[in-house]
Amino acid sequence: MALVILEDILKVYQLGETSMSVLRGVSLSIEPGEFVALMGSSGSGKTTLMNILGCLDHPTSGRYRLEGREVTAMDPDQRALLRNQKLGFVFQNFNLLPRTSALDNVLMPLTYSGWRGSDGEGRAWAEALLQRVGLGDRLHHEPSQLSGGQQQRVAIARALVNDPALLFADEPTGNLDSRTSEEVLRIFQELNREGVTILLVTHDQAVARYAKRIVHIRDGLVETEKAQEFSIPTTAREDEAQAAAATARAQTRRGGLSAMESGVRMISTALGGLRRNIMRAALTTLGIVIGVAAVIAMMEIGRGSSVSIQQTIASMGANTLLIRPGAAASGGISFGAGSSMNLTPEDAEAIGREVSAVRAAAPAVRARMQVIYGNRNWVPNEILGTTPVYLNVREWTMSEGGPFTEQDVRHVGKVCLLGRTVARELFENDSPIGKEVRINNVPLKVLGVLSAKGASMMGWDQDDVILAPWSTVKYRLTRTAVAGSNQTSSTSTSSTSSTSAQTTSTSDLYPGKRANLYPERSAAQAANTPMPIRFTNIDRIHVAAVSRETVGAAIEGITALLRERHRLAAEEPDDFNIRDMAEITRAMSSTATMMTRLLLAVALISLIVGGVGIMNIMLVSVTERTREIGLRMAVGARGQSILQQFLAESVILCFCGGAVGIVVGRGASMLVRSFLKLPTELSLDAIVAAVLVSATVGIVFGYYPAWKASRLDPINALRYE
C-alpha cells in the first residue's frame, strides 16, 4: 500500500477579491522507503505541496491519504498528532530555538509526542541521533555557537527523534556551502537506506540527483517523473552508529510516562521558554512583585493599625461593663437611675469569682472635691474609690511608684494614686511620690502616678482623676457612714462643700478599734426590726470581660448572679443597670475595618495593574515568538499544548513575582515599623491570599495571550517575519 496518495489536490489562496490558484489538481503517490525529489522553479507550488503533505496546510479540494488514513477531513489537533507521530521536517533556515542547546532542540518534539518513553530514555535517544549526524561533541552548544552545516544536522536529528515514517526536507542545502551540502545529502541517503521515506524539495538539479525519483512540478501541476539509482558506500563506524541508533530507538518504545512526568515536562518547557529571555521575564514579574508587596505591606499596616485601635479602645473601656444601681422610689416618686443603694463590694467580689466570662471586677465610689497641696489646689473630674483590681479592669499601669493594696482598703488607709493631669497641676515637674495632698481636710499620701491614658471615648480627660481605697473615699472623705443619709457616695460638689465646712475631726468620726460605731442589738431587736441598709453600698461596679466576644456572655452571667444575690423574683425587674460600650466599640471597629479594606483595595489595584502588565508582555511575547510557535506546531504541538505552555509561563511568572513580592512586602512592613513608627502586624492569611491571587492573576491575565497563541495557524506562523 502506498504511503502517500494525492488525488486531484487543488489549492487556492484568496487575496482580497482576487483568487490565486497555486496547485491545480495534483495527483501523486509515494511508496514506503522512497527518496523523492520534488523539483520546480520558484512559484511553481512545490513548497505549498510539501506543506499540504506535511499537514501544515490543507488543500482547497481533493483527497490526501497517509498510510490509508484520510487527512483532509482531520481537525487541527488530529493533524498535529499526525505530524508528531509520522512526519519530520528539515527546514531551509533550520528553525532552531535560540539560546537553546542542540540537545534540547532535538528533544523538543518529545515534549508533545505520544511515545511513552521516560525523560532519560529520550535524552539517550537524542544524544544517539546527534552522534549519528556527527555532533556528539556539540550536544550543549547553542545555535549561535554552531556553523550552518552543524545547525542543519541538528535540524535533521530533531526531525528523526520521533522516528517518522515520512521526512520532509525543504531546500535543506540552500544556506550551505557545497561541501557541507554534500555531507547533509549523504545523511539523507543513509536514512533512506535504513527505510526512512524522504521527500526533498529543491530547485537544484545537482541536489535532486541524490534522490531515487524526481518529480517535476510546474505552474501547480505535476509535469514529469523520473526514477534513478544511487549507491552509498558505508564504513564499519557508520554501521556501528546505525546499530546504536536502532538500539536507542527501540529503547524509546518501552517505559511509561505518568501524568506527573507529563506535567513536569510541560513546566520544564515553560521554564525553558522563560529562560531564553530572562530580562523580559524579570520585567514582566516586576508588576506582580509590586502588587503583591503592596498587598502584604498594606494588609500588615492595616492590621497593625486595627490592633492598635482595638488596644486603644480596650484601654478606654471597650471591654468593660458598668453596673449601676437601679432607681429608688418613695410614695410613687422615682429618684432616678442610680439612686438605689443595693450594690455592695461583695457583689463585685462574687462577679469576679463566679462569672467565667469576666476577667476582673472592682467596686467604685465616686466623689468630686477640691484637692490641695501647699498653695496649689485643683478639682479633678473624679475622685474614685475602688480596689487594686480596678487597675486590672482598666488595664492601667503605673508610671511612677506603686498601687495601694487590699490591706489599705480593709484598714481605710489614707493613701491615693494621682492621674497625670492632677500630678501636673499640683506638683508641676516635681515627683509627688511620698507627699501628702489634702481632700476635705483629710491628708492622703501619694503612693504613685498613673500612666497617661488621654481622652475617653466621651471626650473627657481620663488622667484628671484620683484613685483611693473605696473605704477611704466612703468613710473618710464623704462622711456617709456618720451622716447615715440615704444619699449615695457620688455626692455633688455643692453637698461636698457643705460637708467640708463641718469641723468634726477624723478622731470623732473613727473612734478606736474597741469602740463600737453602732450599738449592738439584741436578737429580738434584730428579728423584729431588721435594718434595711448596712451603709456598705457602693456607687457602681466596673467589670472587664475576658474579650470583646465574651461581653454578651458576661452580661448574662452577671444578670443571673445579681438577681440571685438580690433575691429577686422571676416577675420582678432588675434592680440594677448594666451598660457596655458595644455601640461605640462597633463604630470604632467598623472604622478600623473600613480603613484596612481601603488599604487592601489600593493594594489590589496595584496587583491588577501588574496583571495587565503581564498580559501585555505575554501578548508581545506571543508576537515575538510566532515563528517558535509555528515550529512547535510543525513538530506536533497541538493548540492545547501551546495554550498550556504559555499559561504555565504566565503562572510561573506570577508565582515567582508573588514569592519575591512577599519578601519585599515583609521588608517594607518592617521598614515602616522601624522608621515611620507605624504599628504593623504579621498577616499570614494575607501572604497566603497574595500567593493565591498572584496565581489567579497569572491564569486570568495569561489566558488570552495563551489562547491567542494556540489559535495560530502553523504555516502562517512559520512564515511570520
C-alpha positions in Angstrom: 0.0 0.0 0.0 1.3 3.4 -0.9 2.4 5.6 1.9 1.1 8.8 0.4 -1.7 9.2 -2.1 -2.8 12.6 -3.5 -5.8 12.8 -5.7 -6.6 16.0 -7.6 -5.3 18.4 -5.0 -6.3 22.0 -5.5 -5.1 24.9 -3.5 -6.4 28.4 -4.0 -5.3 31.5 -2.0 -7.8 34.3 -1.6 -6.1 37.7 -1.7 -8.9 40.2 -1.1 -11.2 39.8 -4.0 -8.6 38.0 -6.1 -8.2 34.2 -6.2 -4.8 32.7 -6.9 -4.5 29.0 -7.8 -1.2 27.5 -6.6 -2.0 23.8 -7.1 -4.3 22.8 -10.0 -5.2 19.2 -9.5 -2.0 17.5 -8.4 -2.1 13.7 -8.1 0.8 11.9 -6.7 1.7 8.7 -4.8 4.8 7.8 -2.7 5.7 4.3 -1.7 7.3 3.5 1.6 11.1 3.7 1.5 11.2 6.0 -1.5 13.5 9.0 -1.7 11.6 11.6 -3.9 13.0 14.9 -5.0 10.2 17.5 -5.8 11.7 20.0 -8.3 10.4 23.2 -9.6 11.2 26.8 -10.1 10.2 29.5 -7.6 6.4 29.9 -7.5 5.7 26.5 -9.1 3.9 25.3 -6.0 6.3 22.7 -4.7 6.6 24.2 -1.2 2.8 24.5 -1.0 2.5 20.9 -2.0 5.1 19.9 0.7 3.1 21.8 3.3 0.0 20.0 2.4 1.8 16.7 2.5 3.3 17.7 5.9 -0.2 18.6 7.3 1.0 22.2 7.9 -1.6 23.4 5.3 -4.8 21.9 4.0 -6.0 21.8 0.3 -9.0 23.7 -1.0 -10.2 20.5 -2.5 -9.0 17.0 -3.4 -8.1 14.0 -1.3 -5.0 13.2 0.7 -4.4 9.8 2.3 -1.4 9.0 4.5 -0.9 5.3 5.3 -4.5 4.8 4.3 -5.9 7.5 6.6 -7.9 10.4 5.1 -6.0 13.5 6.1 -8.2 16.2 4.5 -11.0 15.5 6.9 -8.9 15.8 10.1 -9.2 18.7 12.5 -6.1 20.7 13.5 -5.4 18.6 16.6 -5.5 15.4 14.7 -3.2 16.8 12.0 -0.8 17.9 14.8 -0.8 14.4 16.3 -0.1 13.0 12.8 2.8 15.4 12.3 4.3 14.4 15.6 4.0 10.6 15.1 4.5 10.2 11.4 6.2 13.2 9.9 9.5 15.0 10.3 10.7 18.4 8.9 14.1 19.8 7.9 13.7 23.4 7.1 15.9 25.5 4.8 16.6 28.1 7.5 17.0 25.4 10.2 14.3 26.9 12.6 16.2 26.1 15.8 15.2 27.6 19.1 17.7 30.4 20.0 19.5 30.3 23.3 18.8 26.6 23.5 21.3 23.7 23.3 21.5 21.3 20.4 20.3 18.5 22.7 17.3 20.5 23.9 16.4 21.4 20.3 16.4 17.8 19.3 14.3 16.9 22.4 11.6 19.5 21.7 9.3 17.2 19.6 9.3 14.6 22.5 7.5 17.2 24.7 4.4 16.8 22.5 5.0 13.2 21.5 2.6 10.3 22.0 5.5 7.9 22.7 5.8 6.6 26.3 9.5 6.8 26.9 11.0 8.4 30.0 13.0 11.6 30.0 16.2 9.6 30.5 15.5 7.4 27.6 14.5 10.4 25.5 17.9 12.1 26.2 19.8 8.9 25.3 17.9 8.7 22.0 18.5 12.4 21.2 22.2 12.0 22.0 22.5 9.0 19.8 20.9 10.9 16.9 23.3 13.8 17.3 26.2 11.4 17.4 24.7 9.8 14.2 24.9 13.2 12.4 28.4 13.8 13.7 27.6 16.2 16.6 28.4 14.1 19.5 30.8 16.7 20.8 28.3 19.6 20.3 25.5 18.4 22.5 25.3 21.5 24.7 26.2 24.2 22.1 23.6 26.8 21.2 22.7 27.5 17.6 24.8 30.7 17.7 27.8 28.6 18.5 27.3 26.2 15.6 28.0 26.6 11.9 25.3 26.4 9.2 26.0 22.8 8.4 26.0 21.9 12.1 22.7 23.6 12.6 21.2 21.7 9.7 22.5 18.5 11.2 20.7 19.4 14.5 17.5 20.0 12.5 17.9 16.6 10.9 18.4 14.9 14.3 15.3 16.8 15.5 13.3 15.6 12.5 14.3 12.0 13.3 13.7 12.0 17.1 10.1 10.7 16.7 11.1 8.1 14.2 8.9 9.5 11.4 7.5 7.5 8.5 8.0 10.4 6.1 10.7 13.0 6.3 10.4 16.4 4.5 13.4 18.5 3.6 12.7 21.9 2.2 15.7 23.2 0.4 18.0 21.7 3.1 21.2 22.9 1.3 20.0 26.3 0.3 22.1 28.0 3.0 25.1 25.7 3.0 28.3 25.5 1.0 28.9 22.7 -1.5 31.0 20.5 0.8 28.5 20.8 3.7 25.6 20.3 1.3 27.1 17.0 0.1 27.6 15.8 3.7 23.9 16.6 4.5 22.7 14.9 1.4 24.7 11.8 2.2 23.0 11.7 5.6 19.6 11.7 3.8 20.7 8.9 1.6 21.8 6.9 4.6 18.5 7.5 6.3 16.6 6.4 3.2 18.6 3.2 3.0 17.5 2.5 6.6 13.9 2.7 5.5 13.0 6.3 6.0 10.8 7.8 3.3 12.1 11.2 2.2 10.6 14.0 0.2 13.2 16.5 -0.8 12.1 19.9 -2.1 14.7 21.7 -4.3 15.2 23.7 -7.4 18.8 22.5 -7.8 19.3 19.6 -10.3 22.6 18.6 -8.5 20.8 18.2 -5.3 17.9 16.3 -6.9 20.4 13.7 -8.3 20.8 12.3 -4.7 17.1 11.1 -4.8 15.8 7.9 -6.3 12.9 9.6 -8.0 12.5 13.1 -9.3 9.1 14.7 -9.6 8.9 18.0 -11.6 6.2 20.4 -10.9 5.3 23.5 -12.9 2.6 26.0 -12.6 0.8 23.9 -10.0 0.8 20.7 -11.9 3.0 17.6 -11.9 4.9 17.7 -15.2 7.2 14.7 -15.3 8.5 11.9 -13.1 11.9 10.1 -13.4 13.4 7.3 -11.5 17.2 6.9 -10.9 19.5 4.7 -8.9 22.3 5.5 -6.4 24.5 3.6 -4.1 26.2 4.6 -0.9 29.4 3.0 0.4 29.4 2.6 4.2 32.2 2.1 6.7 32.3 -0.1 9.8 32.0 3.0 12.0 28.8 4.1 10.2 27.3 0.6 10.6 28.1 0.8 14.3 26.4 4.2 14.6 23.4 2.9 12.8 23.1 -0.1 15.1 23.4 2.1 18.2 20.7 4.4 16.8 18.4 1.4 16.2 19.0 0.2 19.7 18.3 3.6 21.3 15.2 3.9 19.1 14.0 0.5 20.4 14.5 1.6 24.0 12.2 4.6 23.5 9.4 2.2 22.7 9.5 0.9 26.3 8.8 2.6 29.6 5.9 4.7 30.8 5.0 8.3 31.1 2.9 9.2 34.1 0.7 12.3 34.4 3.2 13.8 36.8 6.0 13.3 34.4 3.9 14.9 31.7 3.2 17.9 33.9 6.9 18.2 34.9 7.8 18.1 31.2 5.4 20.9 30.4 6.7 23.0 33.3 10.3 22.3 32.1 9.3 23.5 28.6 7.8 26.7 30.1 10.8 27.4 32.2 13.0 26.9 29.1 10.9 29.4 27.2 11.3 31.9 30.0 15.0 31.3 30.5 15.7 32.3 26.9 14.8 35.9 27.8 15.5 36.4 31.5 15.4 40.2 31.3 11.9 40.3 29.8 10.7 37.7 32.3 12.1 39.8 35.2 10.5 43.0 34.0 7.2 41.1 33.5 7.2 39.9 37.1 8.0 43.4 38.4 4.4 44.4 38.2 3.3 41.3 40.3 6.2 41.9 42.7 5.0 45.5 43.3 1.3 44.4 43.6 1.9 41.5 46.0 4.3 43.6 48.1 1.7 46.3 48.3 -0.9 43.8 49.4 1.3 42.4 52.1 2.6 45.7 53.3 -0.9 47.4 53.3 -2.5 44.4 55.0 0.2 44.3 57.7 0.0 48.1 58.2 -3.8 47.9 58.2 -3.9 45.0 60.6 -1.3 46.7 62.9 -3.4 49.9 62.9 -6.5 47.9 63.6 -4.9 46.1 66.5 -3.6 49.4 67.8 -7.1 50.9 67.6 -8.5 47.9 69.3 -6.0 48.2 72.1 -6.8 51.9 72.4 -10.5 51.0 72.5 -9.8 48.4 75.2 -7.8 50.9 77.2 -10.7 53.3 77.0 -13.0 50.6 78.4 -14.4 48.9 75.3 -14.3 45.5 77.0 -15.6 46.9 80.3 -19.1 46.8 81.7 -20.5 49.4 84.1 -23.0 48.1 86.7 -25.1 50.8 88.4 -27.9 50.6 91.0 -31.4 50.8 89.9 -33.9 53.6 90.7 -35.2 54.2 94.2 -38.8 55.3 94.7 -40.9 56.6 97.6 -44.6 57.5 97.6 -44.8 56.9 93.9 -41.9 59.3 93.2 -38.8 57.9 91.5 -35.4 59.4 92.4 -33.8 58.4 89.1 -31.3 55.8 87.9 -28.5 55.1 90.4 -30.5 56.4 93.4 -31.0 52.9 94.9 -28.5 51.6 97.4 -28.3 47.9 96.6 -24.8 47.3 95.2 -22.2 46.1 97.6 -18.4 45.3 97.5 -19.4 41.7 98.0 -21.3 41.8 94.7 -18.2 42.8 92.9 -16.2 40.0 94.6 -18.9 37.5 93.6 -18.9 38.6 90.0 -15.1 38.3 89.7 -15.2 34.9 91.3 -18.2 33.2 89.8 -18.7 34.6 86.3 -16.4 32.8 83.9 -16.7 35.4 81.1 -15.4 38.1 83.5 -11.7 38.8 83.8 -11.9 41.1 86.8 -14.5 43.2 88.7 -13.9 46.2 91.0 -16.3 48.2 93.2 -16.3 52.0 92.9 -17.4 55.0 95.0 -17.3 58.4 93.3 -16.8 61.9 94.6 -15.7 65.3 93.4 -13.9 67.5 95.8 -11.1 70.1 95.9 -7.6 68.7 96.3 -4.9 70.9 98.0 -1.2 70.7 98.1 0.7 73.6 99.6 -0.5 76.8 97.9 -1.9 74.9 94.9 -5.4 73.4 94.5 -7.3 71.5 91.9 -10.7 70.0 91.4 -10.3 66.7 89.4 -13.0 65.3 87.3 -13.4 62.4 89.6 -12.1 61.0 92.9 -12.7 57.3 92.6 -12.7 55.0 95.5 -12.0 51.4 94.4 -9.7 48.4 94.9 -6.4 47.5 93.3 -8.3 45.2 90.9 -9.6 48.4 89.2 -6.1 48.8 87.5 -6.5 45.3 86.1 -10.1 46.1 84.9 -8.9 49.2 83.1 -5.5 47.8 82.1 -3.9 50.8 83.7 -0.3 50.8 84.6 1.9 52.9 86.9 4.4 55.4 85.5 5.8 56.1 89.0 5.5 54.5 92.3 3.1 51.6 93.0 -0.6 50.9 93.7 -2.3 50.7 97.0 -3.2 47.2 98.4 -6.2 45.3 99.7 -4.9 45.9 103.2 -5.2 49.7 102.6 -8.8 49.0 101.6 -9.5 47.0 104.7 -7.9 49.5 107.0 -9.3 52.5 105.4 -5.8 53.7 104.5 -5.2 57.3 103.8 -3.4 56.8 100.5 -4.1 57.6 96.9 -2.9 57.5 93.3 -2.8 60.5 91.0 -3.6 60.8 87.4 -1.1 62.6 85.1 -3.2 65.7 84.9 -3.7 66.0 88.7 0.0 65.4 89.3 0.9 68.1 86.8 -1.5 70.7 88.2 -0.5 70.2 91.8 3.2 69.3 91.6 4.3 70.6 88.1 7.6 69.0 87.4 8.2 67.6 90.9 7.7 64.0 91.8 4.6 63.6 94.1 5.6 60.2 95.4 5.6 60.1 99.2 4.0 63.6 99.5 0.6 64.3 101.0 -2.4 66.0 99.5 -5.5 67.1 101.4 -9.0 66.3 100.4 -11.9 67.5 102.6 -9.3 68.2 105.3 -8.1 64.6 105.1 -4.4 64.0 104.3 -3.7 61.3 101.8 -0.3 60.1 101.0 0.6 59.8 97.3 1.8 56.2 96.5 2.1 56.5 92.7 1.2 58.3 89.5 -0.8 56.5 86.8 0.4 56.3 83.3 -1.3 58.6 80.7 -4.5 57.4 79.1 -5.6 60.6 77.3 -9.2 61.4 76.4 -12.0 58.9 76.8 -14.5 58.0 74.0 -16.8 60.6 75.5 -14.1 63.3 75.3 -13.3 63.8 79.0 -9.7 63.6 80.4 -9.1 60.2 81.9 -5.9 61.4 83.5 -7.8 64.0 85.6 -8.6 61.5 88.3 -7.5 60.4 91.8 -7.8 56.8 92.9 -8.0 55.8 96.5 -9.4 52.8 98.5 -13.2 52.8 98.3 -13.4 52.6 102.1 -11.3 55.7 102.4 -13.5 57.7 99.9 -16.7 56.5 101.5 -15.9 56.7 105.2 -13.3 59.4 105.4 -14.0 61.8 102.6 -17.8 61.8 102.0 -18.8 61.1 105.7 -21.7 58.9 104.6 -21.1 56.4 107.4 -21.7 59.0 110.1 -24.4 61.0 108.4 -26.4 57.9 107.8 -28.2 59.6 105.0 -29.8 57.8 102.1 -27.6 59.6 99.6 -25.0 57.6 97.7 -21.4 58.4 97.8 -21.5 60.2 94.5 -22.1 63.4 96.3 -22.5 66.6 94.3 -19.9 69.4 94.5 -22.3 71.6 96.4 -23.1 69.0 99.1 -19.4 68.2 99.3 -18.7 71.8 100.0 -21.2 71.9 102.9 -19.8 68.7 104.3 -16.3 70.0 104.1 -17.4 73.0 106.2 -18.1 70.8 109.2 -15.5 70.8 111.9 -15.8 67.2 113.0 -12.4 65.7 113.4 -11.4 62.3 112.0 -10.8 61.1 115.5 -14.5 61.8 116.3 -15.6 60.0 113.1 -13.5 57.0 113.8 -13.1 56.1 117.4 -10.7 53.4 118.5 -11.0 49.9 117.3 -12.6 48.8 120.6 -15.3 51.4 120.4 -18.5 50.4 118.7 -19.7 52.7 116.0 -23.2 51.2 116.2 -24.6 49.7 119.5 -25.1 46.0 119.4 -28.8 44.9 119.0 -30.4 42.1 120.8 -31.6 39.0 118.9 -35.2 40.1 119.4 -34.5 43.6 118.0 -32.7 42.1 115.0 -35.6 39.8 114.3 -38.3 42.4 114.8 -36.7 45.4 113.1 -34.1 44.3 110.6 -32.0 47.2 109.3 -32.7 47.6 105.5 -29.4 49.4 104.9 -26.0 48.4 106.1 -24.2 51.5 104.8 -21.8 49.4 102.8 -23.4 50.3 99.5 -21.2 51.4 96.5 -22.0 53.6 93.5 -21.1 51.2 90.8 -19.1 48.1 89.8 -16.5 48.2 87.0 -16.2 44.8 85.2 -13.8 43.7 82.5 -14.9 40.9 80.2 -12.3 38.3 79.0 -12.6 39.7 75.5 -15.0 41.7 73.3 -16.5 38.5 72.1 -17.4 37.4 75.7 -19.2 40.7 76.6 -22.6 39.2 75.9 -21.9 36.1 78.0 -20.6 38.3 80.8 -23.8 40.4 80.8 -25.9 37.2 81.0 -23.8 35.8 83.8 -23.8 39.0 85.8 -27.5 39.4 85.5 -28.2 35.9 86.7 -25.8 36.3 89.6 -27.0 39.7 90.9 -30.7 38.7 90.6 -29.9 35.6 92.8 -27.9 37.7 95.3 -30.6 40.4 95.5 -33.3 37.7 95.9 -35.4 39.0 93.0 -38.4 37.0 92.0 -38.9 36.0 88.4 -41.6 38.6 87.7 -39.6 41.4 89.4 -37.5 43.7 87.2 -33.7 44.1 87.6 -32.7 46.5 90.4 -29.5 47.3 88.6 -28.4 48.5 85.2 -25.6 47.1 83.1 -24.0 49.3 80.5 -21.5 48.3 77.8 -19.6 50.2 75.1 -21.0 48.0 72.3 -22.2 50.7 70.1 -19.1 52.8 70.4 -16.9 49.7 70.0 -18.7 48.7 66.9 -18.3 52.2 65.4 -14.6 52.2 66.2 -14.1 48.6 64.9 -16.1 49.4 61.8 -13.8 52.4 61.2 -10.7 50.2 61.6 -12.1 47.6 59.3 -13.0 50.2 56.7 -9.5 51.6 56.8 -8.0 48.1 56.3 -10.3 47.4 53.4 -9.4 50.7 51.8 -5.7 49.9 52.1 -6.4 46.5 50.6 -8.4 48.0 47.7 -5.5 50.3 46.9 -3.1 47.3 47.0 -5.3 45.2 44.8 -5.3 47.9 42.2 -1.6 47.6 42.1 -1.9 43.9 41.7 -4.4 44.3 38.9 -2.1 46.7 37.2 0.7 44.1 37.5 -1.7 41.5 35.9 -2.4 43.8 33.0 1.3 44.3 32.6 1.8 40.5 32.4 -1.0 40.2 29.8 0.7 43.0 27.7 4.1 41.4 27.9 2.7 37.9 27.1 0.9 39.3 24.1 4.2 40.9 23.0 5.9 37.6 23.7 3.4 35.7 21.5 4.1 38.2 18.7 7.8 37.9 19.0 7.7 34.1 19.3 5.3 33.5 16.4 7.9 31.5 14.4 8.7 29.5 17.5 5.0 28.7 18.0 4.8 27.7 14.3 7.9 25.4 14.7 6.4 23.8 17.8 3.2 23.1 15.9 5.2 21.8 13.0 6.8 19.2 15.2 3.5 18.1 16.6 2.3 20.6 19.3 -1.4 20.8 19.5 -3.3 24.0 20.2 -3.9 22.8 23.8 -0.2 22.1 24.3 0.7 25.7 23.2 -2.1 27.0 25.5 -0.8 25.0 28.4 2.8 26.1 27.8 2.1 29.9 27.6 -0.4 29.6 30.5 2.3 27.8 32.5 4.8 30.5 31.7 2.3 33.2 32.9 1.6 31.3 36.2 5.3 30.7 36.8 6.0 34.4 36.4 3.2 35.2 38.8 4.3 32.7 41.4 7.9 33.9 41.2 6.7 37.5 41.4 4.4 36.5 44.3 7.3 34.9 46.2 9.6 38.0 45.7 6.6 40.3 46.5 6.1 38.5 49.9 9.8 39.2 50.8 9.6 42.8 49.6 6.3 43.3 51.3 7.5 42.0 54.6 10.6 44.1 54.3 8.6 47.2 53.6 6.4 46.4 56.6 9.4 46.1 58.9 10.9 49.4 57.5 7.6 51.2 58.1 7.6 50.0 61.7 11.3 50.8 62.2 11.5 54.3 60.6 8.0 55.6 60.5 7.0 54.1 63.9 3.7 52.9 62.5 2.2 49.7 64.0 2.3 46.6 61.8 1.1 43.1 62.4 2.2 39.9 60.6 -0.7 38.7 58.4 -0.3 35.0 57.4 -3.7 35.0 55.7 -2.6 38.0 53.6 0.5 36.1 52.5 -1.5 33.0 51.5 -4.1 35.2 49.8 -1.3 37.1 47.9 0.1 33.8 46.6 -3.3 32.6 45.5 -4.2 35.9 44.0 -0.9 36.1 42.1 -1.6 32.6 40.6 -5.1 33.7 39.8 -3.8 36.8 38.1 -1.4 34.6 36.1 -4.2 32.4 34.9 -6.8 35.2 34.2 -4.4 37.6 32.5 -2.3 34.9 30.9 -5.2 33.0 29.4 -5.9 35.4 26.5 -2.3 35.6 25.2 -2.0 31.8 25.6 -5.3 31.2 23.8 -4.3 33.6 21.0 -1.0 31.7 20.6 -2.9 28.3 20.4 -5.1 29.6 17.6 -2.2 30.4 15.3 -2.1 28.6 12.0 1.2 26.7 11.9 2.1 27.5 8.2 1.3 31.2 8.8 3.3 31.2 12.0 6.3 29.7 10.3 6.2 32.3 7.5 5.9 35.2 10.1 8.6 37.8 9.8 
